[in-house]
Amino acid sequence: MSFLKRIPIAELDLTGNEEKYVVECVKSGWISSKGKFVEEFEEKFASYKGVKHAITVSSGTAALHLAVATLDIKPGDEVIVPAFTMIACANVVRYIGTKPLLIDSEPFTRNIDPSRIEERITEKTKAIMVVHIYGHPADMDAIAKIAKNYWLYIIEDAAEAHGAKGKKIGRIGDVGCFSFYAN
C-alpha cells in the first residue's frame, strides 16, 4: 500500500538536554518514583497549570485510576465517558466496579458531545470523565454547567492537551490527569 501516507499523531523533538539529564538521573541512582527530577517536575508543572499540587504516577492510566478511586465514587455507581477515546478511560471506571456510560462525540473535535450527556444521567451517575482529544479542548463551559446542575464530579483526561490553544486544560474539573507518553 505505497499510496498511503503515514501521518503521525506527534513527532519527538530530542534536540535539547535530554541525554544530559538522563545520564544525570541514572548516575544519581533515582530513575523512578523519587529524586531531584521528580520533585522539580511536580513543582514546575503545578506552577505552569496554576494549581497547588502536581503528583506524578507511572502513567496516564494510573492517574485516571487514582482520580476515580479517590472521589466519592463507589461500586454500582456510573461515570460518563466519551465513546471516542483510549480504552483506559472505561477500564479505570470498571476497576472499582463502576459502570461507564458511553457518550458519542462531536463530529469536528471528536470530544464528548455535551448535548448528549444529560440524556444518560441517572441517580447512580457520579462523574463525567472528559477527554480532550488531539489538542482540542472539550466544551468545558457546557460540561461544567451540566456537572453543577447534577452535582457531578468532572475528571479531565488532558493527556493530549497540556497547553491546548493557550488554555489551562486539566484544571477546570475536580481532577486533571495528564500523560507524558511518547506521542
Backbone as a ProteinNet text record, in pm:
[ID]
protein_1_A
[PRIMARY]
MSFLKRIPIAELDLTGNEEKYVVECVKSGWISSKGKFVEEFEEKFASYKGVKHAITVSSGTAALHLAVATLDIKPGDEVIVPAFTMIACANVVRYIGTKPLLIDSEPFTRNIDPSRIEERITEKTKAIMVVHIYGHPADMDAIAKIAKNYWLYIIEDAAEAHGAKGKKIGRIGDVGCFSFYAN
[TERTIARY]
83.3	0	87.2	166.5	259.2	190.9	63	-8.2	-53.5	-48.7	-88.4	27.2	-2.8	98.9	78.2	185	179	171.8	70.4	55.8	65.4	177.8	195	108.3	70.2	-3	89.6	213.8	313.4	451.7	545.9	684.5	771.9	865.5	953.9	1054.5	1086.8	1192.3	1289.6	1400.8	1500.7	1629	1615.7	1730.6	1786.5	1733	1777.6	1875.8	1854.9	1945.2	1898.7	1816	1759.7	1867.1	1967.9	2072.2	2146.5	2178.7	2248.9	2168.3	2037.3	1952.9	1930.3	1918.4	1902.8	2027.2	2144.4	2269.9	2279.2	2245.7	2248.9	2152.9	2036.5	1936.6	1987.3	2041.5	2093.7	2207.5	2297.2	2410.2	2364.9	2251	2200.5	2144.9	2109.6	2050.6	1899.1	1838.9	1693.6	1637.6	1591.7	1537.4	1386.1	1324.8	1178.5	1132.6	1013.7	937.7	985.4	1110.3	1158.7	1282.7	1332.9	1456.6	1436	1546.5	1550	1459.5	1465.4	1390	1239.4	1197.2	1054.2	999.2	1066.4	1020.9	1021.9	1128.3	1137.6	1026.2	1001.5	894.3	759.1	727.3	599	579.3	683.2	674.1	652.5	729.5	719.1	587.3	540.9	414.6	297.6	298.3	193.5	192.2	310	319.7	265.7	302.8	256.4	103.8	44.8	-100.2	-171.8	-97.7	-160.2	-238.4	-185.7	-251.1	-152.4	-202.7	-116.4	-25	-78.4	-3.1	-10.3	97.7	101.5	170.3	109.4	162.1	188.2	312	345.6	313.7	268.3	245.2	305.2	292.6	362.5	304.5	178.6	116.9	-10.8	-61.4	-189.8	-302.1	-293.1	-393.8	-394.7	-276.5	-268.5	-328.5	-304.1	-360.4	-512.7	-568.6	-714.2	-771.9	-703.7	-748.9	-754	-648.8	-646.1	-755.2	-779.3	-883.7	-1019.3	-1052.9	-1182.3	-1188.2	-1079.3	-1077.5	-1079.8	-1031	-1024.2	-1146.2	-1229.4	-1353.2	-1459	-1571.1	-1676.6	-1756.7	-1686.8	-1747.9	-1729.8	-1840.6	-1838	-1888.4	-1861.2	-1915.2	-2066.1	-2110.5	-2252	-2286	-2198.4	-2220	-2189.6	-2212.6	-2187.8	-2099.7	-2015.7	-1932.3	-1951.8	-1983.2	-1998.3	-1860.2	-1840.9	-1712.1	-1736.1	-1648.5	-1665.8	-1644.7	-1721.4	-1708.8	-1580.4	-1531.9	-1410.3	-1294.4	-1219.6	-1103.3	-1027	-920.2	-844.2	-924.4	-915.4	-992.6	-961.5	-846.1	-808.5	-913.7	-979.7	-1080.2	-1194.8	-1248.5	-1356.4	-1302	-1181.1	-1123.1	-1106.1	-1056.5	-1033.4	-1165.3	-1271	-1403.2	-1444.3	-1418.8	-1454	-1368.4	-1243.8	-1153.7	-1218.4	-1300.8	-1360	-1505.9	-1549.5	-1684.9	-1789.3	-1745.7	-1835.5	-1865.9	-1981.7	-2025.4	-1994.6	-1921.9	-1902	-2025.1	-2070.9	-2180	-2118.2	-2117.9	-2052	-2139.2	-2076	-2142.7	-2072.6	-2150.3	-2093.3	-2019.1	-1941.5	-1854.6	-1914.7	-1861	-1890.3	-1819.2	-1876	-1813.9	-1681.8	-1662.7	-1541	-1423.4	-1440.6	-1328.9	-1311.1	-1413.5	-1415.8	-1421.5	-1443.5	-1460	-1601.8	-1621.6	-1754.3	-1853.8	-1972.6	-2075.7	-2160.9	-2145.6	-2221.5	-2373.3	-2422	-2567.1	-2624.2	-2536.9	-2583	-2561.1	-2505.7	-2472.7	-2597	-2680.2	-2793	-2887.7	-2904.6	-2997.2	-2950.3	-2823.5	-2769.5	-2756.6	-2775.3	-2759.2	-2872.8	-2834.8	-2932.8	-2898.7	-2975	-2946.6	-2815.6	-2762.1	-2635.5	-2513.6	-2536	-2425.5	-2354.7	-2222.1	-2143.8	-2042.3	-2004.5	-1898	-1907.3	-1842.7	-1822.4	-1672.2	-1625.9	-1485.2	-1475.6	-1400.1	-1382.5	-1244.4	-1236.8	-1108.1	-1090.9	-986.4	-956.4	-875.1	-935.8	-877.5	-787.1	-668.5	-574.8	-552.3	-545.6	-517.5	-638	-756.2	-878.8	-947.6	-955.1	-1025.6	-1174.5	-1229.6	-1373.7	-1445.8	-1575.3	-1656.9	-1681.1	-1581	-1586.4	-1691.6	-1726.9	-1832.6	-1964.7	-1999.7	-2125	-2119.2	-2005.4	-1991.9	-1994.6	-1927.3	-1926.9	-2067.1	-2144.3	-2282.2	-2366.7	-2352.7	-2426.3	-2382.8	-2252.7	-2199.9	-2252.1	-2254.8	-2304.3	-2452.8	-2532	-2676.2	-2709.4	-2622.2	-2648.2	-2553.1	-2473.9	-2379.1	-2284.5	-2225.2	-2133.8	-1990.2	-1898.7	-1756.3	-1718	-1611.2	-1552	-1407.9	-1376.4	-1240.6	-1193.2	-1083	-1030	-910.9	-923	-810.2	-751.7	-644.8	-581.6	-449	-440.2	-315.9	-269.4	-363.2	-328.3	-347.9	-355.4	-388	-324.1	-197	-130.9	-145.2	-123.7	-134.1	-220.4	-321.8	-404.1	-462.5	-436.8	-494.7	-478.9	-368	-338.7	-422.9	-503.2	-589.8	-524.4	-560.9	-506.5	-594.3	-600.9	-679	-627.5	-720	-682.9	-697.6	-733.5	-751.7	-891.8	-979.1	-1115.8	-1206	-1185.9	-1265.6	-1216.6	-1265.3	-1224.5	-1085.9	-1052	-921.8	-877.5	-751.8	-695.6	-584.9	-588.4	-490.1	-415.5	-285.4	-200.5	-116	-58.4	32.7	147.8	261.6	378.1	428.6	333.3	363.9	426.8	502.7	582.2	502.3	376.2	302.4	227.9
-119	0	124.4	140.3	252	386.3	385	510.6	574.7	501.3	556.1	632.1	749.5	830.2	819.4	795	787.5	928.7	953.4	1083.3	1060	1097.9	1072.9	1165.3	1116	1198.8	1306.3	1269.2	1363	1313.7	1404.6	1369.1	1416.2	1331.4	1364.7	1472.1	1556.1	1655.5	1636.4	1571.1	1543.8	1619.5	1749.2	1831	1913	1892.9	1971.4	1896	1903.6	1843.7	1706.4	1636.3	1508.8	1408.7	1388.2	1290.4	1327.1	1453.6	1500.6	1469.2	1496.6	1474.7	1326.5	1245.7	1101.2	1045	1084.3	1037.7	1083.8	1210.8	1262.4	1184.8	1155	1080.5	940	870.5	735.1	736.9	833	842.5	872.9	940.6	973	850.4	748	628.9	635.2	746.4	762.8	768.8	654	653	640.6	629.1	629.9	665.9	715.9	741.6	853.9	892	995.2	1058.8	1154.8	1216.6	1359.4	1423.7	1565	1598.9	1516.9	1549.5	1535.4	1439.6	1420.7	1541	1578	1692.4	1821.8	1842.2	1962.5	1965.7	1850.1	1843.2	1875.1	1814.2	1837.7	1985.2	2048.5	2191	2276.8	2250.8	2331.7	2307.3	2183.3	2154.5	2216.1	2208.5	2272.7	2423.1	2483.3	2626.5	2659.4	2580.1	2600.4	2593.2	2499.1	2482.5	2578.8	2643.2	2735.8	2665.2	2552	2474.5	2454.5	2412.5	2393.9	2273.1	2163.9	2038.6	1968.8	1902.4	1807.1	1683.5	1569.4	1445	1349.4	1300.7	1209.5	1066.1	991.9	847.9	783.2	653.6	581.1	599.1	641.1	652.9	735.7	774.6	843.4	753.7	625	529.9	525.4	522.3	522.6	651.2	763.7	891.1	887.9	837	827.3	731.9	619.4	523.3	588.7	660.9	729.7	835.7	905.9	1009.1	947.8	839.2	774.5	716.7	653.4	586.6	682.8	805.2	897.8	988.4	991.5	1069	980.8	1037.2	961.5	880.5	789.1	703	559.6	485.7	351.7	246.5	119.5	13.6	30.3	12.3	29.3	167.8	266.2	400	402.1	515.6	531.6	654	643.2	755.5	772.1	892.4	923.3	932.2	861.9	853.1	872.7	946	959.6	826.1	803.8	680	679.5	796.3	805	843.3	743.9	765.6	635.1	638.5	517.9	432	302.2	211	227.8	284.2	303.5	383.5	476.3	559.1	474.4	388	299.1	195.2	146.6	44.2	92.7	215.2	263.1	279.4	308.1	315.1	175.1	75.7	-62.6	-120.1	-71.7	-124.2	-122.1	-21.8	-11.5	-58.3	-125	-178.6	-77.1	28.4	134.4	114.3	157.6	137	260.2	242.5	355.3	372.8	495.7	529.1	601.5	538.6	595.8	700	813	924.5	949.7	969.9	996.3	1128.9	1144.2	1261.1	1365.7	1486.7	1591.9	1555.8	1589.1	1547.8	1617.4	1741.7	1812.8	1783.2	1802.8	1786.6	1642.5	1561.6	1423.8	1417	1531.8	1535.6	1492.4	1461.5	1425.2	1534.8	1495.9	1590.7	1629.8	1752.5	1794	1783.4	1798.2	1792.5	1652.7	1553	1414.7	1362.8	1445.7	1399.7	1384.5	1486.5	1486	1368	1323.3	1212.1	1079.8	1070.5	946.8	952.2	1068.7	1082.1	1011.5	932.9	867	903.2	848.2	873.7	808.6	715.9	649.2	720.4	817.5	886.8	978.3	963.4	1040.6	1133.9	1109.5	1190.3	1190.3	1289.7	1298.3	1297.3	1201.2	1199.1	1264.2	1370	1444.8	1412.2	1383	1358.9	1464.6	1543.6	1646.3	1578.6	1559.7	1478.4	1560.5	1507.1	1562.6	1713.4	1761.6	1902.6	1994.1	1936.7	2017.5	2013.8	2124.5	2124.8	2096	2014.5	1989.4	2116.6	2121.6	2237.4	2235.4	2281.7	2273.5	2364.3	2473.7	2559.2	2482.5	2416.5	2339.8	2221	2152.1	2034.4	2074.3	2182.9	2229.3	2268.7	2326.7	2365.5	2241.4	2139.1	2014.4	1951.2	1944.5	1884	1956.8	2087.9	2167.3	2140.6	2134	2110.7	1974.9	1875.6	1739.4	1696.2	1786.7	1759.1	1644.7	1655.2	1552.2	1601.2	1510.3	1541.2	1549.3	1623.7	1625.3	1577.2	1473.5	1422.3	1455.4	1530.4	1567	1480.1	1410.4	1340	1437.5	1502.7	1604.6	1553.9	1423.1	1362.2	1418.3	1462.7	1513.6	1664.1	1733.4	1876	1957	1936.1	2003.2	2155.1	2214.9	2359.8	2398.2	2318.8	2333.1	2472.6	2530.2	2659.3	2765.7	2759.1	2859.4	2849	2742.8	2727.1	2635.2	2649.6	2566.5	2442.7	2363.2	2240.6	2150.6	2080	1989.8	2050.9	2177.3	2240.1	2296.8	2265.2	2316.7	2225.4	2094.7	1997.2	1978.1	1873.6	1842.6	1779.4	1699.3	1635.6	1642.1	1678.4	1678.4	1574.7	1493.8	1387.8	1410.4	1390.7	1412.6	1289.6	1283.1	1173.8	1232.8	1171.8	1213.9	1097.9	1017.9	910	972.4	895.9	949.2	1023.9	988.8	1062.6	1180
0	0	0	-97.1	-103.8	-124.3	-161.3	-182.5	-51.1	57.5	186.7	250	299.8	367.7	518.1	589	734.5	791.1	869.2	933.7	1084.1	1144.2	1287.9	1372.8	1488.4	1584.8	1638.2	1662.3	1714.2	1673.7	1670.8	1641.2	1756.5	1794.9	1906	1866.6	1961.7	1945	2060.8	2033.7	2136.9	2106.2	2082.4	2043.9	2158.8	2278.1	2393.5	2481	2611	2710	2758.2	2680.8	2724.1	2765.6	2681.7	2711.4	2840.2	2855.3	2975.1	3101.2	3096.3	3213.1	3241.4	3138.7	3159.9	3227.1	3179	3239.3	3384.1	3410.2	3547.1	3637.6	3585.7	3661.7	3693.8	3595.3	3616.5	3718.1	3706	3798.6	3941.5	3956.6	4090.4	4162.2	4085.7	4146.3	4158.2	4120.8	4128	3985.8	3935.4	3799.5	3797.6	3913.5	3919.8	4060.3	4068.1	4190.6	4281	4276.8	4367.7	4306.8	4372.9	4328.6	4283.3	4255.1	4220.5	4101.6	3997	3876.6	3896.1	3975.9	4001.4	4077.8	4185.6	4265.8	4184.3	4107.7	4024.9	3920.4	3858.9	3759.8	3822.2	3936.5	4002.2	4034.6	4087.2	4121.2	3996.5	3891.9	3770.1	3696.3	3695.5	3626.7	3702.1	3834.7	3915.1	3889.7	3884.9	3857.7	3718.2	3619.6	3481.5	3473.6	3546.5	3544.1	3638.4	3727.1	3820.9	3930.1	3975.6	4081.7	4196.8	4312.7	4430	4417.3	4361.2	4361.8	4227	4192.3	4081.8	4138.7	4118	4173.6	4058.9	4050	3941.6	3979.5	3879.6	3891.3	3766.7	3754.3	3648.2	3508.3	3496.6	3364.6	3371.6	3254.7	3248.4	3298	3268.5	3316	3468.7	3529.4	3675.7	3732.4	3667.3	3713.7	3708.3	3598.8	3586.3	3691.3	3713.5	3813.5	3951.9	3988.2	4117.3	4125.8	4016.3	4016.5	4048.1	3980.8	4004.1	4145.5	4188.8	4319.2	4437.5	4419.1	4532.6	4545.7	4444.2	4456	4521.8	4556.4	4624.4	4522	4454.8	4353.5	4401.5	4406.1	4465.3	4365.5	4393.8	4308.4	4289.6	4164.8	4133.1	4081.1	4104.3	4051.2	3901.4	3838.5	3694.8	3671.1	3568.8	3525.9	3375.8	3334	3191.8	3129.2	3017.5	2949.3	2799.7	2730.7	2586.3	2514.6	2409.3	2332.5	2249.1	2211.1	2130.2	2220.3	2263.9	2348.2	2361.1	2435.1	2465.9	2564	2552.3	2637.2	2785.4	2817.5	2958.1	3034	2968.9	3037.9	3090.4	3007.8	3053	3150.7	3125.8	3213.8	3356.7	3376.1	3512.9	3588.4	3515.9	3577.7	3624	3540.6	3572.5	3686.2	3700.2	3804	3941.6	3970	4104.6	4106.6	3999.2	3995.6	3956	3891.7	3847.3	3699.5	3655.3	3517.4	3431.5	3320	3228.3	3139.2	3125	3033.3	2914.4	2798.3	2681.3	2612.2	2579.5	2513.3	2380	2274	2142.1	2137.4	2032.6	2015.5	1923.7	1936.7	1840.6	1709.4	1596.1	1469.7	1436	1476.4	1437.2	1529.6	1660.4	1754.2	1800.8	1789.9	1839.3	1992.5	2056.1	2201.4	2237.6	2364	2412.7	2376.2	2332.7	2289.8	2410.9	2461.3	2580.2	2562.5	2440.2	2417.5	2437.7	2450.8	2469.3	2611.4	2696.5	2832.1	2919.7	2924.8	3018.5	2998.4	2875.5	2848.6	2910.6	2946.6	3005	3157	3216.5	3361.8	3434.7	3537.1	3623.6	3768.4	3861.6	4003.2	4047.2	3967.2	4000.2	3940.1	3855.2	3789.7	3889	3897.1	3994.2	3929.8	3803.2	3743.6	3592	3534.8	3390	3367.2	3289.8	3250.7	3113.2	3105.5	2981.5	2926.3	2797.6	2733.1	2625	2635.9	2536.8	2426.3	2310.4	2202.7	2111	2083	1983.8	1998.3	2120.9	2143.8	2133.3	2114.8	2108.6	2244.6	2315.1	2443.3	2424	2510.9	2510	2553.4	2531.1	2567.8	2719	2793.2	2938.7	3000.8	2936.2	2991.2	2997.2	2887.6	2883.3	2978	2981	3067.2	3214.1	3250.2	3388.9	3434.7	3345.4	3379.4	3408.6	3326.3	3348.7	3480.7	3502.7	3625.6	3749.3	3743.2	3857.2	3881	3773.7	3786.8	3848.3	3824.7	3873.2	3984.9	4036.1	4144.1	4105.2	3987.2	3937.6	3941.5	3968.8	3958.1	3810.1	3783.1	3649.9	3661.6	3585.2	3575.2	3434.5	3425.5	3293.6	3256.7	3144.9	3085.5	2983.6	3023.8	2938.6	2881.9	2861.7	2814.4	2680.7	2599.5	2466.8	2454.4	2566.2	2558.6	2670.8	2697.9	2810	2807	2693.8	2682.2	2563.4	2536.6	2417	2402.1	2287.1	2248.1	2355.4	2428.3	2529.3	2655.1	2666	2782.9	2884.1	3006.5	3114.1	3131.9	3027	3029.2	3141.2	3206.4	3314.4	3452.7	3461.2	3592.2	3607.9	3513.9	3517.1	3599.9	3587.4	3660.6	3803.2	3866.8	4004.1	4008.3	3906.9	3896.9	3751.3	3729.9	3594.5	3584.9	3480	3461.3	3330.2	3335.7	3218.9	3194.3	3077.3	3044	2963.1	2978	2900.1	2815.4	2768.1	2675.5	2550.5	2478.6	2367.6	2262.6	2238.9	2134.7	2192.9
[MASK]
+++++++++++++++++++++++++++++++++++++++++++++++++++++++++++++++++++++++++++++++++++++++++++++++++++++++++++++++++++++++++++++++++++++++++++++++++++++++++++++++++++++++++++++++++++++++

